Amino acid sequence: MNQPHASEPADDAPLVIDVRGLTKSFGGTKVVDDVDMQVAEGEIYGFLGPNGSGKTTTIRLLCGLLTPDAGTGTCLGHDILTESARIKREVGYMTQRFSLYEDLSIRENLHFVASIYGLKRPRKIVQETLEKLNLENRAHQLAGTLSGGWKQRLALAAAIMHGPKLLLLDEPTAGVDPKARREFWDEIHRLADSGLTVLVSTHYMDEAERCHKICYLAYGKLLARGTVHDVIAQSGLATWHVSGTSQRRINRLAHDLAGRGGVDMVAPFGTTLHVSGANDNALDAAVAPWRGEDGLNWRKVEPTLEDVFIHMMQGASDNFG
Amino acid sequence: MRRFSLFRLGALIRKEFIQMRRDRLTFAMMLGVPVMQLVLFGYAINSDPKHLPTALFSQDHSVFTRTLVKGLENSDYFDIVGEARTAAEAEDMIRTGKVQFVVQIPPGFSRDMQRGQRPQLLLDADATDPAATGNAVAGLQLLATTVFNRDLQGSLAAQRAGTSLVDVVIHRRYNAEGRTELNIVPGLIGVILTMTMIIFTALAMTREIERGTMENLLTMPVRPLEVMMGKILPYIMIGYIQTAVVLAAAYWLFEVPIVGSLWLLSFVLFFFVAANLAVGFTFSTLARNQLQAIQMTIFFFLPSILLSGFMFPFRGMPVWAQWLGEVLPLTHFLRMVRGILLKGNGFAEIVPDMAALLAFLVGVSIVALNRYRQTLD
């Protein structure tokens, strides 16, 4: 899915999100810890991190759903501490869990949302939204009876109907099939092309690769940010790709390499193995004894984003966990 | 898998206990409700109310009058709380519910008694709640035959031989036949509304939280007052429909008279329903799930039904229970609805209860709005 993006935002585009030192604790634990975040207009900004890393909390802090303990900044030029009411008007937020009314039809849900935002001629806007997102022939179906992909489409429709300038999507594609996922992302790119800024949290690496920029959050701390390429390069991770003739051979190699000095990560993918380490030389030394073995094909590769993230997560748990 | 397994049963029971322990509120309710019932039924409820407020309307001042007053006060049933100077004043006292009884001593009472002419002793009883007056009325009849014995000396003593020196005439006001349904059915409007209105709102709000739709609502530009009123107003309409149904049944099935103004009743109803909905809204801001919301409703409903004067005479309760009862909106609504339907009370008579109801409504609304969070903190 590593396709080039039609219109990446210019470097001097104004910042839509500009926050510093964002901190939030729940019951003594810092869920978000001193997070800085800058997102430029028109960017699709991927927000990655393991479960419980503070992604949802950060998003909620940005749109005024939670009050930060510390930190300052602006969202769409409005102060996140004092102007959350104005931020709410210009932000479209799609919650992680489906949060529209299951006992209302698609049309009724959209009409409700349109009226709450005080949109003029809500009936017409709802009709347009239904057409735009191909929801028209299901307009009378109750939201609760929709499948995951359709629910997500409806939630997106509700989030963009009032013409927000910033879209906050909290794991929008969790539990959605690959085809619906791809269509969803095509839609996101269309929206970004029209000038909308999108902050999207996800667990999927292919989705991360469709973002202009990404950042990685673990244990409430921001560990990396930049383009996908930047993040991989910054990690300094070296990776060997090993393919074997038999499954048993790969399994034995994985077992032998795990825990050796210089080897930080061993991840089997079927009959291939990814062996990674933070120090290139130490890694080479560690794997040297197996390099010449029959039936194993060794190849140095650029680590995948997943390798990098899992590596970062391990490091983070050593430091903060 | 076919055979019944104690091992599996044990696992299920253990799990249930763990969940019970996690839900502290439910656990507290399991212990709290029996204790509350015990206290309410055991201490607060008394189906033989005593020390009922009584006014004296005496048109004959004599030694017999003083004896009678002393006799009334010595009996447990009557407390003389005031004296009426005119018939209108006496009427007013009983209508507004300041007193339960008016004891009326007609002019020439002592003269007639001395002549052995069995003068009338009039007892006006507010019989809207027959249970509250029954025993007291019987007590007065007994009292009247014995209380004057000491005063009747000499020649009068001869008259003692007769069965009764006075003719006790009892006016059961507002409910001449002592029909309990006249008291119960209008009261039922209040009970039904308390139950349903609180549950409706409490559930409607907690449902938003439980289903996650609250998060969406909070991200949209709505104000707390809008949310609260949006939740309350539809149910006020439902409340009116319920009242219409009960009222129609009361009129045609139970032949409950509708003496007062239905417009006034509708006016009172609005504030009573709003008060209950505000309670429900407050519960919904406290409850974490729908079960807890229902439990809180029960916790409110139980004292409402027991301490308001719906099931048991209000004046039969100890003072602390009466104070608790005075806080509850149902207590004031019952007085107003009975007053309007049975006594034909107008606005002037319901002012004190209306004021109490409004105070409750304002107080609870403030709590509700303060509890309502515009964020998820």
Interface residues (C-beta under 8 A of the other chain):
Chain A: R60 C63 G64 L65 L66 T67 S84 A85 K88 R89 V91 Y93 T95 R97 F98 S99 L100 Y101 E102 V113 I116 Y117 G118 A158
Chain B: R211 G212 T213 M214 E215 N216 L218 T219 M220 P221 V222 T375 L376 D377
